């Protein structure tokens, strides 16, 4: 059985990504409950790393259609 991608509870149908409770929440409630908490935990757990190679890469060219 599939699980809700936010809370992990069982979903009604295998093609659903959210349980009924999370689906009924507003975007603001979802952000407050799940993303703000996890974002702060992630920042503390994983130090920010940049490789020297990243700073040398040039951005991809932009092509304009005329």
C-alpha positions as CSV (number, residue, x, y, z in Angstrom):
1,X,0.0,0.0,0.0
2,X,1.2,3.5,-0.8
3,X,2.0,6.1,1.8
4,X,1.3,9.9,2.0
5,X,4.4,11.8,0.9
6,X,4.0,14.3,3.7
7,X,3.0,12.3,6.8
8,X,3.5,8.6,5.8
9,X,-0.1,7.5,6.5
10,X,-1.8,5.0,4.1
11,X,-3.5,6.5,1.0
12,X,-6.8,5.2,-0.5
13,X,-5.5,4.5,-4.0
14,X,-2.0,3.6,-5.2
15,X,-2.0,6.6,-7.6
16,X,-2.6,9.1,-4.8
17,X,0.3,11.0,-3.3
18,X,-1.5,12.4,-0.2
19,X,-3.8,10.9,2.5
20,X,-7.2,12.5,2.9
21,X,-6.1,14.6,5.9
22,X,-3.1,16.2,4.2
23,X,-5.1,16.7,1.0
24,X,-7.7,18.7,2.9
25,X,-5.0,21.0,4.4
26,X,-4.3,24.4,3.0
27,X,-0.9,25.2,1.5
28,X,-0.1,27.4,4.5
29,X,-1.0,24.6,6.9
30,X,1.2,22.1,5.0
31,X,4.2,24.5,5.0
32,X,3.8,25.3,8.6
33,X,3.4,21.7,9.7
34,X,6.0,19.9,7.5
35,X,8.4,22.1,5.5
36,X,9.5,24.8,8.0
37,X,10.4,22.3,10.7
38,X,12.2,19.9,8.3
39,X,14.0,22.8,6.5
40,X,15.6,24.0,9.7
41,X,16.5,20.4,10.7
42,X,18.2,19.9,7.3
43,X,20.2,23.1,7.5
44,X,21.6,22.0,10.9
45,X,22.3,18.4,9.9
46,X,24.0,19.1,6.6
47,X,26.8,21.6,6.3
48,X,26.8,23.8,3.2
49,X,29.6,22.7,0.8
50,X,30.7,24.2,-2.4
51,X,33.3,22.7,-4.6
52,X,35.9,25.0,-6.3
53,X,34.8,23.5,-9.6
54,X,31.3,25.0,-9.2
55,X,32.6,28.6,-9.2
56,X,34.5,28.0,-12.5
57,X,31.5,26.8,-14.5
58,X,30.0,29.2,-16.9
59,X,26.2,29.3,-17.2
60,X,24.5,27.5,-20.0
61,X,24.0,29.7,-23.1
62,X,20.5,31.2,-23.7
63,X,19.2,30.9,-27.2
64,X,16.5,33.3,-28.5
65,X,14.2,32.4,-31.3
66,X,13.5,35.2,-33.7
